[in-house]
Amino acid sequence: MDKSFPESELARLFKLASKKLIPQLSIWRRHLHANPELSYVEFETMKYVALELKKMKVSFKEGIATTGIIATIESNTPETRLMALRADMDALPIHEENKVSYASNNPGVMHACGHDVHTTSLLGAAHILSTHREHWTGTVRLIFQPGEERLPGGASLMVAEGALKNPVPSHILGSHVFPDLPAGQVGMKSGIYMASADELHLTIVGKGGHAALPKDQVNPLLVASEILLTLEKLISERPDKSIKTVLAFGFIEGKGATNVIPNEVRLEGTFRSLDETWRFEAHKKMKHLIDEICSKRGAKSNFDLKVGYPSVYNSPEITARMRSCAVAFLGEKNVHDLPERMTAEDFSFYANEIPGCFYRIGTSSPNSDLGHSGLHTPTFDVDEDSLQLGAGLMAFAAATT
C-alpha cells in the first residue's frame, strides 16, 4: 500500500469503487452462471475473461494449462512487492433447477459451487486495482484457473506451468462462497483448514454363478462387504482419534441378479484427512487389508488409489494479515473465525509452494431464503450483494496484505 495514502482512506476508496461496480459485477456473474463449462474445457469462459481484461487494459497470457489465464497488474511502483490472487472457473455436472433469468444454458452443467462468483470477484478486483494504481504499491498477479473440481486439480497444472515463478510472489489469497454466512460477512481459519482428498477405485474379482450353488463360487459381494467393514474399523480405531478422518464409499456396483452372483464388484469412494502423515500411512494400511482379505477369500483385487489434493494450510502470518484487512474493510462483527472442514480444495497446491490464505465470503441473504441451498446442489444460488464484498475485499487485501 502507498504509505502516503492511509489504509482507512484506501478502504473507503475501494468500498466506493466496488459499490459503483455493482451493475457490472452482476453482468459478469450472470453471464458466467448462464454459460457454465466443465473442468478443463472452459474455453468460452477463458475467452470471456480475456475479453474483459482487454477492456481494462490489463496484460495477460491465456491458454495456461489449456484454459487458464495469468494476468498482471502493476501499480505506479511495481518493483516494491508481488503477491497473487486466485479464482477457479469450472462448473459441475449438475442440472440446474433454479427458475431465474440467468439459469444455466448448458443442460447438465451448473455453477453449483460458486466459481462464477469467484471469477467475478477476481475480475472486479482487477478493475479496482487497475483503476486506482496510484494508491497502492507493487504488482498483483491474477490467476484464473481451470479444473478445480476434477483431479489432478487445475491448481497443480498452473503451478507446474509456472504460475508462481519468475518471480515468486510473496503470498497468495483465494476466496470461496459460503452459504453458512450472510452476504457482507467473511470467515477464515489459521493453520490446517481443509482436508486432503483422495479417490478410491476398487474392483473385487471373484467367481460368479448360480446363486443356489454357493460352494462353486467366490462371491465378490461378500468380499466387498468384509472389506468395507474392515476399512471402517481401521478408521474408527485409528491410533490418534484427534486427527479428523473420513472414509466413505458412495458407489458400489455388482451386475448380478436375484439368482446370479456376478464375477466382480466395483466400489468408489473418498478418503480425507487433516494430517498428511496419517494420510499416507492409511493408504498403505488400506492396501494391506484389501490384499489380506482377498487372499483369504480366494478373490483378486485392483485397488486404484488416486492421490488427490493435499490439505489446505493457511499461513498463520498471512491469515492474521488477511483478518486485519477484513476487519479494516468490514468491521470486527462481520469477520468470523471458522472451524476445520473435511471438504477439499486444490488451492492447497498454491499454499504448499508459497504462504497463502483461503477465506470464505458469505453469500446467503439475511432477509430471504436466497442463497441458503447448499453447495453442489441443483438449487444453489447466491445473494448478489456478496459480489461487491467479493471484489472490494479482494482488491483491498491485494493492496494491504
Secondary structure as the mmCIF struct_conf table of DSSP 4:
data_model
#
loop_
_struct_conf.conf_type_id
_struct_conf.id
_struct_conf.beg_label_comp_id
_struct_conf.beg_label_asym_id
_struct_conf.beg_label_seq_id
_struct_conf.end_label_comp_id
_struct_conf.end_label_asym_id
_struct_conf.end_label_seq_id
TURN_TY1_P TURN_TY1_P1 LYS A 3 SER A 4
BEND BEND1 PHE A 5 PHE A 5
HELX_RH_AL_P HELX_RH_AL_P1 GLU A 7 LYS A 20
TURN_TY1_P TURN_TY1_P2 LEU A 21 LEU A 21
HELX_RH_AL_P HELX_RH_AL_P2 ILE A 22 ALA A 34
BEND BEND2 ASN A 35 ASN A 35
TURN_TY1_P TURN_TY1_P3 SER A 39 TYR A 40
HELX_RH_AL_P HELX_RH_AL_P3 PHE A 43 MET A 56
TURN_TY1_P TURN_TY1_P4 LYS A 57 LYS A 57
STRN STRN1 SER A 59 ILE A 64
TURN_TY1_P TURN_TY1_P5 ALA A 65 THR A 67
STRN STRN2 GLY A 68 GLU A 74
BEND BEND3 ASN A 76 THR A 77
HELX_RH_3T_P HELX_RH_3T_P1 PRO A 78 THR A 80
STRN STRN3 LEU A 82 ASP A 88
STRN STRN4 LEU A 92 LEU A 92
BEND BEND4 PRO A 93 PRO A 93
BEND BEND5 VAL A 100 VAL A 100
TURN_TY1_P TURN_TY1_P6 SER A 101 TYR A 102
BEND BEND6 ASN A 105 ASN A 106
TURN_TY1_P TURN_TY1_P7 PRO A 107 GLY A 108
STRN STRN5 MET A 110 MET A 110
BEND BEND7 CYS A 113 GLY A 114
HELX_RH_AL_P HELX_RH_AL_P4 HIS A 115 THR A 131
TURN_TY1_P TURN_TY1_P8 HIS A 132 HIS A 132
HELX_RH_3T_P HELX_RH_3T_P2 ARG A 133 HIS A 135
BEND BEND8 TRP A 136 TRP A 136
BEND BEND9 GLY A 138 GLY A 138
STRN STRN6 THR A 139 GLN A 145
BEND BEND10 PRO A 146 PRO A 146
TURN_TY1_P TURN_TY1_P9 GLU A 148 GLU A 149
BEND BEND11 ARG A 150 ARG A 150
TURN_TY1_P TURN_TY1_P10 LEU A 151 PRO A 152
HELX_RH_AL_P HELX_RH_AL_P5 GLY A 154 ALA A 160
TURN_TY1_P TURN_TY1_P11 GLU A 161 LEU A 164
BEND BEND12 ASN A 166 PRO A 167
BEND BEND13 SER A 170 SER A 170
STRN STRN7 ILE A 172 PRO A 182
TURN_TY1_P TURN_TY1_P12 ALA A 183 GLY A 184
STRN STRN8 VAL A 186 MET A 188
BEND BEND14 SER A 190 SER A 190
STRN STRN9 GLY A 191 MET A 194
STRN STRN10 SER A 196 VAL A 205
STRN STRN11 LYS A 207 LYS A 207
STRN STRN12 GLY A 209 HIS A 210
TURN_TY1_P TURN_TY1_P13 ALA A 211 ALA A 212
HELX_RH_3T_P HELX_RH_3T_P3 PRO A 214 ASP A 216
STRN STRN13 VAL A 218 VAL A 218
HELX_RH_AL_P HELX_RH_AL_P6 PRO A 220 SER A 236
TURN_TY1_P TURN_TY1_P14 GLU A 237 GLU A 237
BEND BEND15 PRO A 239 PRO A 239
TURN_TY1_P TURN_TY1_P15 LYS A 241 SER A 242
BEND BEND16 ILE A 243 ILE A 243
STRN STRN14 THR A 245 GLU A 253
STRN STRN15 ALA A 257 ALA A 257
TURN_TY1_P TURN_TY1_P16 THR A 258 ASN A 259
STRN STRN16 VAL A 260 ILE A 261
BEND BEND17 ASN A 263 ASN A 263
STRN STRN17 GLU A 264 SER A 273
BEND BEND18 LEU A 274 LEU A 274
HELX_RH_AL_P HELX_RH_AL_P7 GLU A 276 ARG A 297
TURN_TY1_P TURN_TY1_P17 GLY A 298 GLY A 298
STRN STRN18 LYS A 300 TYR A 309
HELX_LH_PP_P HELX_LH_PP_P1 PRO A 310 SER A 311
STRN STRN19 VAL A 312 ASN A 314
HELX_RH_AL_P HELX_RH_AL_P8 PRO A 316 LEU A 330
HELX_RH_3T_P HELX_RH_3T_P4 GLU A 332 ASN A 334
STRN STRN20 VAL A 335 ASP A 337
STRN STRN21 ARG A 341 ARG A 341
BEND BEND19 MET A 342 MET A 342
TURN_TY1_P TURN_TY1_P18 ASP A 346 PHE A 347
HELX_RH_AL_P HELX_RH_AL_P9 SER A 348 ALA A 351
TURN_TY1_P TURN_TY1_P19 ASN A 352 GLU A 353
BEND BEND20 ILE A 354 ILE A 354
STRN STRN22 GLY A 356 SER A 364
TURN_TY1_P TURN_TY1_P20 PRO A 366 ASN A 367
BEND BEND21 SER A 368 ASP A 369
TURN_TY1_P TURN_TY1_P21 LEU A 370 GLY A 371
BEND BEND22 SER A 373 SER A 373
HELX_LH_PP_P HELX_LH_PP_P2 GLY A 374 GLY A 374
TURN_TY1_P TURN_TY1_P22 LEU A 375 HIS A 376
BEND BEND23 THR A 377 THR A 377
TURN_TY1_P TURN_TY1_P23 PRO A 378 THR A 379
TURN_TY1_P TURN_TY1_P24 GLU A 384 GLU A 384
HELX_RH_AL_P HELX_RH_AL_P10 ASP A 385 THR A 400
#
